């Protein structure tokens, strides 16, 4: 992702794997994304029970990303 552009949260998930699945739909649609999850990079899965995983995209891709995720039924 381009560090100079603003990122926005397009979806929040209870589990990291759900965010990763949603990210796959965005990748297939050609939309760059990132996951923000405080789970020590997956090493401490216990943290995922108390903290959510956020799916981020560049602000210019927000509308299209939401459409892709809605069409996929993940949000």
PyMOL Python script that loads the backbone (N, CA, C, O; Angstrom):
from pymol import cmd

cmd.read_pdbstr("""\
ATOM      1  N   UNK A   1       0.841  -1.178   0.000  1.00  0.00           N
ATOM      2  CA  UNK A   1       0.000   0.000   0.000  1.00  0.00           C
ATOM      3  C   UNK A   1       0.885   1.240   0.000  1.00  0.00           C
ATOM      4  O   UNK A   1       1.973   1.242   0.576  1.00  0.00           O
ATOM      5  N   UNK A   2       0.418   2.257  -0.633  1.00  0.00           N
ATOM      6  CA  UNK A   2       1.121   3.531  -0.707  1.00  0.00           C
ATOM      7  C   UNK A   2       1.010   4.245   0.639  1.00  0.00           C
ATOM      8  O   UNK A   2      -0.093   4.558   1.086  1.00  0.00           O
ATOM      9  N   UNK A   3       2.155   4.505   1.291  1.00  0.00           N
ATOM     10  CA  UNK A   3       2.159   5.115   2.619  1.00  0.00           C
ATOM     11  C   UNK A   3       1.663   6.554   2.622  1.00  0.00           C
ATOM     12  O   UNK A   3       1.281   7.063   3.675  1.00  0.00           O
ATOM     13  N   UNK A   4       1.657   7.221   1.477  1.00  0.00           N
ATOM     14  CA  UNK A   4       1.275   8.623   1.422  1.00  0.00           C
ATOM     15  C   UNK A   4      -0.241   8.812   1.324  1.00  0.00           C
ATOM     16  O   UNK A   4      -0.737   9.904   1.598  1.00  0.00           O
ATOM     17  N   UNK A   5      -0.962   7.802   0.949  1.00  0.00           N
ATOM     18  CA  UNK A   5      -2.405   7.911   0.835  1.00  0.00           C
ATOM     19  C   UNK A   5      -3.063   7.469   2.136  1.00  0.00           C
ATOM     20  O   UNK A   5      -2.524   6.641   2.871  1.00  0.00           O
ATOM     21  N   UNK A   6      -4.211   8.022   2.402  1.00  0.00           N
ATOM     22  CA  UNK A   6      -4.964   7.695   3.601  1.00  0.00           C
ATOM     23  C   UNK A   6      -5.622   6.327   3.454  1.00  0.00           C
ATOM     24  O   UNK A   6      -6.117   5.977   2.383  1.00  0.00           O
ATOM     25  N   UNK A   7      -5.621   5.562   4.537  1.00  0.00           N
ATOM     26  CA  UNK A   7      -6.323   4.287   4.531  1.00  0.00           C
ATOM     27  C   UNK A   7      -7.592   4.414   5.370  1.00  0.00           C
ATOM     28  O   UNK A   7      -7.671   5.223   6.295  1.00  0.00           O
ATOM     29  N   UNK A   8      -8.566   3.603   5.026  1.00  0.00           N
ATOM     30  CA  UNK A   8      -9.834   3.587   5.750  1.00  0.00           C
ATOM     31  C   UNK A   8     -10.198   2.138   6.067  1.00  0.00           C
ATOM     32  O   UNK A   8      -9.799   1.216   5.355  1.00  0.00           O
ATOM     33  N   UNK A   9     -10.948   1.954   7.129  1.00  0.00           N
ATOM     34  CA  UNK A   9     -11.437   0.631   7.507  1.00  0.00           C
ATOM     35  C   UNK A   9     -12.715   0.363   6.721  1.00  0.00           C
ATOM     36  O   UNK A   9     -13.686   1.113   6.827  1.00  0.00           O
ATOM     37  N   UNK A  10     -12.712  -0.711   5.930  1.00  0.00           N
ATOM     38  CA  UNK A  10     -13.917  -1.055   5.171  1.00  0.00           C
ATOM     39  C   UNK A  10     -14.729  -2.144   5.851  1.00  0.00           C
ATOM     40  O   UNK A  10     -15.911  -2.318   5.555  1.00  0.00           O
ATOM     41  N   UNK A  11     -14.105  -2.872   6.757  1.00  0.00           N
ATOM     42  CA  UNK A  11     -14.826  -3.914   7.485  1.00  0.00           C
ATOM     43  C   UNK A  11     -14.049  -4.303   8.733  1.00  0.00           C
ATOM     44  O   UNK A  11     -12.824  -4.197   8.788  1.00  0.00           O
ATOM     45  N   UNK A  12     -14.788  -4.752   9.722  1.00  0.00           N
ATOM     46  CA  UNK A  12     -14.195  -5.240  10.967  1.00  0.00           C
ATOM     47  C   UNK A  12     -14.728  -6.644  11.220  1.00  0.00           C
ATOM     48  O   UNK A  12     -15.918  -6.911  11.056  1.00  0.00           O
ATOM     49  N   UNK A  13     -13.829  -7.530  11.620  1.00  0.00           N
ATOM     50  CA  UNK A  13     -14.187  -8.934  11.813  1.00  0.00           C
ATOM     51  C   UNK A  13     -13.774  -9.399  13.199  1.00  0.00           C
ATOM     52  O   UNK A  13     -12.807  -8.896  13.771  1.00  0.00           O
ATOM     53  N   UNK A  14     -14.509 -10.355  13.731  1.00  0.00           N
ATOM     54  CA  UNK A  14     -14.182 -10.902  15.037  1.00  0.00           C
ATOM     55  C   UNK A  14     -12.951 -11.797  14.989  1.00  0.00           C
ATOM     56  O   UNK A  14     -12.250 -11.939  15.991  1.00  0.00           O
ATOM     57  N   UNK A  15     -12.684 -12.395  13.851  1.00  0.00           N
ATOM     58  CA  UNK A  15     -11.560 -13.329  13.714  1.00  0.00           C
ATOM     59  C   UNK A  15     -10.677 -12.927  12.539  1.00  0.00           C
ATOM     60  O   UNK A  15     -11.165 -12.465  11.508  1.00  0.00           O
ATOM     61  N   UNK A  16      -9.381 -13.110  12.709  1.00  0.00           N
ATOM     62  CA  UNK A  16      -8.417 -12.755  11.661  1.00  0.00           C
ATOM     63  C   UNK A  16      -8.696 -13.543  10.375  1.00  0.00           C
ATOM     64  O   UNK A  16      -8.614 -12.983   9.282  1.00  0.00           O
ATOM     65  N   UNK A  17      -9.022 -14.825  10.494  1.00  0.00           N
ATOM     66  CA  UNK A  17      -9.232 -15.626   9.283  1.00  0.00           C
ATOM     67  C   UNK A  17     -10.409 -15.101   8.459  1.00  0.00           C
ATOM     68  O   UNK A  17     -10.418 -15.237   7.236  1.00  0.00           O
ATOM     69  N   UNK A  18     -11.401 -14.501   9.124  1.00  0.00           N
ATOM     70  CA  UNK A  18     -12.515 -13.898   8.392  1.00  0.00           C
ATOM     71  C   UNK A  18     -12.029 -12.689   7.593  1.00  0.00           C
ATOM     72  O   UNK A  18     -12.442 -12.482   6.452  1.00  0.00           O
ATOM     73  N   UNK A  19     -11.158 -11.903   8.198  1.00  0.00           N
ATOM     74  CA  UNK A  19     -10.586 -10.746   7.505  1.00  0.00           C
ATOM     75  C   UNK A  19      -9.727 -11.201   6.326  1.00  0.00           C
ATOM     76  O   UNK A  19      -9.729 -10.569   5.270  1.00  0.00           O
ATOM     77  N   UNK A  20      -8.996 -12.297   6.513  1.00  0.00           N
ATOM     78  CA  UNK A  20      -8.155 -12.816   5.432  1.00  0.00           C
ATOM     79  C   UNK A  20      -9.002 -13.322   4.265  1.00  0.00           C
ATOM     80  O   UNK A  20      -8.627 -13.153   3.105  1.00  0.00           O
ATOM     81  N   UNK A  21     -10.132 -13.936   4.568  1.00  0.00           N
ATOM     82  CA  UNK A  21     -11.038 -14.384   3.508  1.00  0.00           C
ATOM     83  C   UNK A  21     -11.574 -13.186   2.727  1.00  0.00           C
ATOM     84  O   UNK A  21     -11.594 -13.195   1.497  1.00  0.00           O
ATOM     85  N   UNK A  22     -12.005 -12.161   3.451  1.00  0.00           N
ATOM     86  CA  UNK A  22     -12.508 -10.948   2.802  1.00  0.00           C
ATOM     87  C   UNK A  22     -11.410 -10.289   1.975  1.00  0.00           C
ATOM     88  O   UNK A  22     -11.665  -9.787   0.880  1.00  0.00           O
ATOM     89  N   UNK A  23     -10.199 -10.292   2.499  1.00  0.00           N
ATOM     90  CA  UNK A  23      -9.074  -9.706   1.774  1.00  0.00           C
ATOM     91  C   UNK A  23      -8.858 -10.433   0.447  1.00  0.00           C
ATOM     92  O   UNK A  23      -8.480  -9.813  -0.547  1.00  0.00           O
ATOM     93  N   UNK A  24      -9.093 -11.727   0.430  1.00  0.00           N
ATOM     94  CA  UNK A  24      -8.957 -12.497  -0.811  1.00  0.00           C
ATOM     95  C   UNK A  24      -9.911 -12.018  -1.890  1.00  0.00           C
ATOM     96  O   UNK A  24      -9.541 -11.958  -3.063  1.00  0.00           O
ATOM     97  N   UNK A  25     -11.139 -11.678  -1.507  1.00  0.00           N
ATOM     98  CA  UNK A  25     -12.088 -11.146  -2.485  1.00  0.00           C
ATOM     99  C   UNK A  25     -11.593  -9.813  -3.053  1.00  0.00           C
ATOM    100  O   UNK A  25     -11.729  -9.549  -4.248  1.00  0.00           O
ATOM    101  N   UNK A  26     -11.018  -8.980  -2.183  1.00  0.00           N
ATOM    102  CA  UNK A  26     -10.488  -7.692  -2.656  1.00  0.00           C
ATOM    103  C   UNK A  26      -9.299  -7.902  -3.577  1.00  0.00           C
ATOM    104  O   UNK A  26      -9.180  -7.235  -4.604  1.00  0.00           O
ATOM    105  N   UNK A  27      -8.425  -8.819  -3.218  1.00  0.00           N
ATOM    106  CA  UNK A  27      -7.262  -9.116  -4.059  1.00  0.00           C
ATOM    107  C   UNK A  27      -7.710  -9.589  -5.436  1.00  0.00           C
ATOM    108  O   UNK A  27      -7.165  -9.162  -6.454  1.00  0.00           O
ATOM    109  N   UNK A  28      -8.707 -10.477  -5.462  1.00  0.00           N
ATOM    110  CA  UNK A  28      -9.232 -10.973  -6.744  1.00  0.00           C
ATOM    111  C   UNK A  28      -9.814  -9.848  -7.589  1.00  0.00           C
ATOM    112  O   UNK A  28      -9.809  -9.922  -8.818  1.00  0.00           O
ATOM    113  N   UNK A  29     -10.319  -8.799  -6.926  1.00  0.00           N
ATOM    114  CA  UNK A  29     -10.896  -7.652  -7.633  1.00  0.00           C
ATOM    115  C   UNK A  29      -9.839  -6.605  -7.974  1.00  0.00           C
ATOM    116  O   UNK A  29     -10.156  -5.565  -8.552  1.00  0.00           O
ATOM    117  N   UNK A  30      -8.582  -6.879  -7.618  1.00  0.00           N
ATOM    118  CA  UNK A  30      -7.504  -5.950  -7.936  1.00  0.00           C
ATOM    119  C   UNK A  30      -7.394  -4.772  -6.975  1.00  0.00           C
ATOM    120  O   UNK A  30      -6.820  -3.738  -7.317  1.00  0.00           O
ATOM    121  N   UNK A  31      -7.942  -4.928  -5.775  1.00  0.00           N
ATOM    122  CA  UNK A  31      -7.912  -3.857  -4.775  1.00  0.00           C
ATOM    123  C   UNK A  31      -6.884  -4.214  -3.710  1.00  0.00           C
ATOM    124  O   UNK A  31      -6.972  -5.267  -3.079  1.00  0.00           O
ATOM    125  N   UNK A  32      -5.912  -3.331  -3.514  1.00  0.00           N
ATOM    126  CA  UNK A  32      -4.915  -3.535  -2.470  1.00  0.00           C
ATOM    127  C   UNK A  32      -5.563  -3.341  -1.112  1.00  0.00           C
ATOM    128  O   UNK A  32      -6.410  -2.465  -0.934  1.00  0.00           O
ATOM    129  N   UNK A  33      -5.156  -4.167  -0.153  1.00  0.00           N
ATOM    130  CA  UNK A  33      -5.702  -4.045   1.193  1.00  0.00           C
ATOM    131  C   UNK A  33      -4.677  -4.526   2.202  1.00  0.00           C
ATOM    132  O   UNK A  33      -3.660  -5.126   1.852  1.00  0.00           O
ATOM    133  N   UNK A  34      -4.970  -4.246   3.462  1.00  0.00           N
ATOM    134  CA  UNK A  34      -4.127  -4.697   4.566  1.00  0.00           C
ATOM    135  C   UNK A  34      -5.028  -5.048   5.735  1.00  0.00           C
ATOM    136  O   UNK A  34      -6.143  -4.543   5.861  1.00  0.00           O
ATOM    137  N   UNK A  35      -4.519  -5.922   6.581  1.00  0.00           N
ATOM    138  CA  UNK A  35      -5.252  -6.310   7.785  1.00  0.00           C
ATOM    139  C   UNK A  35      -4.522  -5.751   8.990  1.00  0.00           C
ATOM    140  O   UNK A  35      -3.303  -5.873   9.113  1.00  0.00           O
ATOM    141  N   UNK A  36      -5.283  -5.142   9.870  1.00  0.00           N
ATOM    142  CA  UNK A  36      -4.748  -4.661  11.141  1.00  0.00           C
ATOM    143  C   UNK A  36      -5.370  -5.503  12.238  1.00  0.00           C
ATOM    144  O   UNK A  36      -6.568  -5.413  12.504  1.00  0.00           O
ATOM    145  N   UNK A  37      -4.533  -6.335  12.881  1.00  0.00           N
ATOM    146  CA  UNK A  37      -5.025  -7.209  13.945  1.00  0.00           C
ATOM    147  C   UNK A  37      -3.952  -7.298  15.024  1.00  0.00           C
ATOM    148  O   UNK A  37      -2.790  -7.579  14.731  1.00  0.00           O
ATOM    149  N   UNK A  38      -4.338  -7.063  16.243  1.00  0.00           N
ATOM    150  CA  UNK A  38      -3.391  -7.112  17.354  1.00  0.00           C
ATOM    151  C   UNK A  38      -3.365  -8.519  17.931  1.00  0.00           C
ATOM    152  O   UNK A  38      -3.882  -8.775  19.019  1.00  0.00           O
ATOM    153  N   UNK A  39      -2.745  -9.434  17.169  1.00  0.00           N
ATOM    154  CA  UNK A  39      -2.643 -10.818  17.618  1.00  0.00           C
ATOM    155  C   UNK A  39      -1.204 -11.320  17.512  1.00  0.00           C
ATOM    156  O   UNK A  39      -0.958 -12.513  17.340  1.00  0.00           O
ATOM    157  N   UNK A  40      -0.277 -10.401  17.616  1.00  0.00           N
ATOM    158  CA  UNK A  40       1.153 -10.728  17.546  1.00  0.00           C
ATOM    159  C   UNK A  40       1.480 -11.479  16.252  1.00  0.00           C
ATOM    160  O   UNK A  40       2.229 -12.456  16.250  1.00  0.00           O
ATOM    161  N   UNK A  41       0.901 -10.994  15.163  1.00  0.00           N
ATOM    162  CA  UNK A  41       1.157 -11.608  13.866  1.00  0.00           C
ATOM    163  C   UNK A  41       0.638 -13.027  13.749  1.00  0.00           C
ATOM    164  O   UNK A  41       1.160 -13.830  12.975  1.00  0.00           O
ATOM    165  N   UNK A  42      -0.392 -13.330  14.520  1.00  0.00           N
ATOM    166  CA  UNK A  42      -0.958 -14.671  14.500  1.00  0.00           C
ATOM    167  C   UNK A  42      -0.317 -15.603  15.522  1.00  0.00           C
ATOM    168  O   UNK A  42      -0.785 -16.726  15.714  1.00  0.00           O
ATOM    169  N   UNK A  43       0.753 -15.148  16.180  1.00  0.00           N
ATOM    170  CA  UNK A  43       1.448 -15.994  17.151  1.00  0.00           C
ATOM    171  C   UNK A  43       0.667 -16.152  18.453  1.00  0.00           C
ATOM    172  O   UNK A  43       0.793 -17.173  19.130  1.00  0.00           O
ATOM    173  N   UNK A  44      -0.134 -15.154  18.806  1.00  0.00           N
ATOM    174  CA  UNK A  44      -0.914 -15.225  20.044  1.00  0.00           C
ATOM    175  C   UNK A  44      -2.396 -15.185  19.692  1.00  0.00           C
ATOM    176  O   UNK A  44      -3.037 -14.137  19.766  1.00  0.00           O
ATOM    177  N   UNK A  45      -2.919 -16.322  19.315  1.00  0.00           N
ATOM    178  CA  UNK A  45      -4.306 -16.395  18.872  1.00  0.00           C
ATOM    179  C   UNK A  45      -5.295 -16.034  19.965  1.00  0.00           C
ATOM    180  O   UNK A  45      -6.428 -15.663  19.661  1.00  0.00           O
ATOM    181  N   UNK A  46      -4.905 -16.132  21.219  1.00  0.00           N
ATOM    182  CA  UNK A  46      -5.780 -15.757  22.310  1.00  0.00           C
ATOM    183  C   UNK A  46      -6.180 -14.300  22.264  1.00  0.00           C
ATOM    184  O   UNK A  46      -7.262 -13.938  22.727  1.00  0.00           O
ATOM    185  N   UNK A  47      -5.326 -13.463  21.713  1.00  0.00           N
ATOM    186  CA  UNK A  47      -5.655 -12.042  21.592  1.00  0.00           C
ATOM    187  C   UNK A  47      -6.812 -11.811  20.642  1.00  0.00           C
ATOM    188  O   UNK A  47      -7.532 -10.821  20.776  1.00  0.00           O
ATOM    189  N   UNK A  48      -7.003 -12.700  19.690  1.00  0.00           N
ATOM    190  CA  UNK A  48      -8.068 -12.508  18.709  1.00  0.00           C
ATOM    191  C   UNK A  48      -9.454 -12.639  19.334  1.00  0.00           C
ATOM    192  O   UNK A  48     -10.445 -12.226  18.732  1.00  0.00           O
ATOM    193  N   UNK A  49      -9.531 -13.199  20.515  1.00  0.00           N
ATOM    194  CA  UNK A  49     -10.833 -13.324  21.174  1.00  0.00           C
ATOM    195  C   UNK A  49     -11.284 -12.006  21.797  1.00  0.00           C
ATOM    196  O   UNK A  49     -12.470 -11.824  22.075  1.00  0.00           O
ATOM    197  N   UNK A  50     -10.357 -11.097  22.015  1.00  0.00           N
ATOM    198  CA  UNK A  50     -10.703  -9.823  22.644  1.00  0.00           C
ATOM    199  C   UNK A  50     -10.514  -8.623  21.726  1.00  0.00           C
ATOM    200  O   UNK A  50     -10.954  -7.520  22.049  1.00  0.00           O
ATOM    201  N   UNK A  51      -9.875  -8.826  20.608  1.00  0.00           N
ATOM    202  CA  UNK A  51      -9.618  -7.712  19.690  1.00  0.00           C
ATOM    203  C   UNK A  51     -10.044  -8.097  18.282  1.00  0.00           C
ATOM    204  O   UNK A  51      -9.917  -9.249  17.867  1.00  0.00           O
ATOM    205  N   UNK A  52     -10.544  -7.118  17.569  1.00  0.00           N
ATOM    206  CA  UNK A  52     -11.039  -7.385  16.220  1.00  0.00           C
ATOM    207  C   UNK A  52      -9.932  -7.225  15.181  1.00  0.00           C
ATOM    208  O   UNK A  52      -8.876  -6.654  15.455  1.00  0.00           O
ATOM    209  N   UNK A  53     -10.196  -7.741  13.991  1.00  0.00           N
ATOM    210  CA  UNK A  53      -9.308  -7.580  12.844  1.00  0.00           C
ATOM    211  C   UNK A  53      -9.971  -6.584  11.895  1.00  0.00           C
ATOM    212  O   UNK A  53     -11.139  -6.738  11.536  1.00  0.00           O
ATOM    213  N   UNK A  54      -9.228  -5.578  11.498  1.00  0.00           N
ATOM    214  CA  UNK A  54      -9.757  -4.541  10.609  1.00  0.00           C
ATOM    215  C   UNK A  54      -9.167  -4.719   9.219  1.00  0.00           C
ATOM    216  O   UNK A  54      -7.974  -4.979   9.057  1.00  0.00           O
ATOM    217  N   UNK A  55     -10.027  -4.574   8.223  1.00  0.00           N
ATOM    218  CA  UNK A  55      -9.601  -4.657   6.825  1.00  0.00           C
ATOM    219  C   UNK A  55      -9.519  -3.238   6.288  1.00  0.00           C
ATOM    220  O   UNK A  55     -10.508  -2.505   6.289  1.00  0.00           O
ATOM    221  N   UNK A  56      -8.335  -2.857   5.829  1.00  0.00           N
ATOM    222  CA  UNK A  56      -8.059  -1.493   5.382  1.00  0.00           C
ATOM    223  C   UNK A  56      -7.824  -1.434   3.886  1.00  0.00           C
ATOM    224  O   UNK A  56      -7.236  -2.345   3.302  1.00  0.00           O
ATOM    225  N   UNK A  57      -8.287  -0.357   3.267  1.00  0.00           N
ATOM    226  CA  UNK A  57      -8.004  -0.070   1.861  1.00  0.00           C
ATOM    227  C   UNK A  57      -7.659   1.410   1.731  1.00  0.00           C
ATOM    228  O   UNK A  57      -7.892   2.196   2.649  1.00  0.00           O
ATOM    229  N   UNK A  58      -7.109   1.773   0.598  1.00  0.00           N
ATOM    230  CA  UNK A  58      -6.865   3.188   0.323  1.00  0.00           C
ATOM    231  C   UNK A  58      -8.203   3.895   0.175  1.00  0.00           C
ATOM    232  O   UNK A  58      -9.160   3.317  -0.341  1.00  0.00           O
ATOM    233  N   UNK A  59      -8.272   5.134   0.624  1.00  0.00           N
ATOM    234  CA  UNK A  59      -9.563   5.836   0.620  1.00  0.00           C
ATOM    235  C   UNK A  59     -10.191   5.921  -0.766  1.00  0.00           C
ATOM    236  O   UNK A  59     -11.416   5.934  -0.881  1.00  0.00           O
ATOM    237  N   UNK A  60      -9.392   5.978  -1.803  1.00  0.00           N
ATOM    238  CA  UNK A  60      -9.924   6.027  -3.160  1.00  0.00           C
ATOM    239  C   UNK A  60     -10.573   4.725  -3.607  1.00  0.00           C
ATOM    240  O   UNK A  60     -11.321   4.707  -4.585  1.00  0.00           O
ATOM    241  N   UNK A  61     -10.290   3.631  -2.895  1.00  0.00           N
ATOM    242  CA  UNK A  61     -10.849   2.321  -3.235  1.00  0.00           C
ATOM    243  C   UNK A  61     -12.005   1.923  -2.321  1.00  0.00           C
ATOM    244  O   UNK A  61     -12.574   0.843  -2.482  1.00  0.00           O
ATOM    245  N   UNK A  62     -12.357   2.776  -1.369  1.00  0.00           N
ATOM    246  CA  UNK A  62     -13.339   2.409  -0.348  1.00  0.00           C
ATOM    247  C   UNK A  62     -14.688   1.984  -0.935  1.00  0.00           C
ATOM    248  O   UNK A  62     -15.203   0.921  -0.587  1.00  0.00           O
ATOM    249  N   UNK A  63     -15.249   2.781  -1.799  1.00  0.00           N
ATOM    250  CA  UNK A  63     -16.581   2.479  -2.334  1.00  0.00           C
ATOM    251  C   UNK A  63     -16.589   1.158  -3.092  1.00  0.00           C
ATOM    252  O   UNK A  63     -17.467   0.319  -2.889  1.00  0.00           O
ATOM    253  N   UNK A  64     -15.609   0.985  -3.960  1.00  0.00           N
ATOM    254  CA  UNK A  64     -15.535  -0.257  -4.750  1.00  0.00           C
ATOM    255  C   UNK A  64     -15.283  -1.461  -3.842  1.00  0.00           C
ATOM    256  O   UNK A  64     -15.851  -2.532  -4.057  1.00  0.00           O
ATOM    257  N   UNK A  65     -14.435  -1.286  -2.829  1.00  0.00           N
ATOM    258  CA  UNK A  65     -14.138  -2.385  -1.904  1.00  0.00           C
ATOM    259  C   UNK A  65     -15.402  -2.802  -1.160  1.00  0.00           C
ATOM    260  O   UNK A  65     -15.662  -3.996  -1.004  1.00  0.00           O
ATOM    261  N   UNK A  66     -16.181  -1.845  -0.705  1.00  0.00           N
ATOM    262  CA  UNK A  66     -17.429  -2.173  -0.001  1.00  0.00           C
ATOM    263  C   UNK A  66     -18.390  -2.936  -0.929  1.00  0.00           C
ATOM    264  O   UNK A  66     -19.063  -3.875  -0.505  1.00  0.00           O
ATOM    265  N   UNK A  67     -18.439  -2.518  -2.189  1.00  0.00           N
ATOM    266  CA  UNK A  67     -19.300  -3.206  -3.163  1.00  0.00           C
ATOM    267  C   UNK A  67     -18.856  -4.657  -3.348  1.00  0.00           C
ATOM    268  O   UNK A  67     -19.680  -5.571  -3.373  1.00  0.00           O
ATOM    269  N   UNK A  68     -17.544  -4.852  -3.475  1.00  0.00           N
ATOM    270  CA  UNK A  68     -17.008  -6.211  -3.653  1.00  0.00           C
ATOM    271  C   UNK A  68     -17.341  -7.072  -2.441  1.00  0.00           C
ATOM    272  O   UNK A  68     -17.771  -8.216  -2.593  1.00  0.00           O
ATOM    273  N   UNK A  69     -17.146  -6.537  -1.246  1.00  0.00           N
ATOM    274  CA  UNK A  69     -17.405  -7.296  -0.031  1.00  0.00           C
ATOM    275  C   UNK A  69     -18.890  -7.571   0.163  1.00  0.00           C
ATOM    276  O   UNK A  69     -19.267  -8.644   0.636  1.00  0.00           O
ATOM    277  N   UNK A  70     -19.729  -6.612  -0.197  1.00  0.00           N
ATOM    278  CA  UNK A  70     -21.184  -6.833  -0.108  1.00  0.00           C
ATOM    279  C   UNK A  70     -21.618  -7.905  -1.101  1.00  0.00           C
ATOM    280  O   UNK A  70     -22.403  -8.791  -0.762  1.00  0.00           O
ATOM    281  N   UNK A  71     -21.102  -7.821  -2.337  1.00  0.00           N
ATOM    282  CA  UNK A  71     -21.444  -8.825  -3.348  1.00  0.00           C
ATOM    283  C   UNK A  71     -20.995 -10.228  -2.931  1.00  0.00           C
ATOM    284  O   UNK A  71     -21.640 -11.222  -3.267  1.00  0.00           O
ATOM    285  N   UNK A  72     -19.883 -10.295  -2.197  1.00  0.00           N
ATOM    286  CA  UNK A  72     -19.364 -11.586  -1.739  1.00  0.00           C
ATOM    287  C   UNK A  72     -20.098 -12.074  -0.493  1.00  0.00           C
ATOM    288  O   UNK A  72     -19.943 -13.226  -0.086  1.00  0.00           O
ATOM    289  N   UNK A  73     -20.895 -11.197   0.107  1.00  0.00           N
ATOM    290  CA  UNK A  73     -21.655 -11.580   1.290  1.00  0.00           C
ATOM    291  C   UNK A  73     -20.870 -11.611   2.585  1.00  0.00           C
ATOM    292  O   UNK A  73     -21.279 -12.259   3.549  1.00  0.00           O
ATOM    293  N   UNK A  74     -19.745 -10.915   2.613  1.00  0.00           N
ATOM    294  CA  UNK A  74     -18.943 -10.921   3.834  1.00  0.00           C
ATOM    295  C   UNK A  74     -19.206  -9.708   4.734  1.00  0.00           C
ATOM    296  O   UNK A  74     -18.793  -9.687   5.893  1.00  0.00           O
ATOM    297  N   UNK A  75     -19.899  -8.695   4.187  1.00  0.00           N
ATOM    298  CA  UNK A  75     -20.337  -7.589   5.039  1.00  0.00           C
ATOM    299  C   UNK A  75     -21.789  -7.281   4.720  1.00  0.00           C
ATOM    300  O   UNK A  75     -22.374  -6.379   5.319  1.00  0.00           O
TER     301      UNK A  75
END
""", "prot")
cmd.dss("prot")
cmd.show_as("cartoon", "prot")
cmd.util.cbc("prot")
cmd.orient("prot")
